[in-house]
Amino acid sequence: MVYEPDLVQITPGDTVKFIAVTSGHNAAIIDGMAGVPAQAIE
């Protein structure tokens, strides 16, 4: 996914809304980032 702008300056209480402009994204488990035992996403 790509977000624009790259940087958004907000303060507590501000609302940021991300609007999807494409239909999908990918997900992956990176070794060491998930609890043990991690299951592969297929």
N, C-alpha and C positions, 0 to 999 in steps of 0.2 A: 504494500500500500504506500502511496505517496501522499504526504500532507503538505499543503501550502497555506500560508507561508511556512518557511522552515523554522522560524522563531516567532512565538507569540508571547508578549509580555502581559501577564494578568496579575490581579491582586486578589486576596481572599474575598470571596463573595461573588467574583465574576463568574459568568457562565460561558463555557466553550462548547460549541456544538460541532461534532465531526459528521459530515454528510458524505455518504458513500456515493462515488460517481462511477464505480465499476462494480461488477456483479460478484466478485470473489476475492479471496486471499488464500495464502498458504499458511500452514502451521507445521512446526517440527519440534522435536525434543532434542536438545543439545546435551551431550554427555556431561554429567555433573550438575546440570541445571534443575533436574527433576528429582523427586524423592526416590528412594530405593525400594522396591525394584521399579524402574521406569518401563513402561510399555511403549513400543514403537507405534507411531501413527501411520496407518496405511490408507 
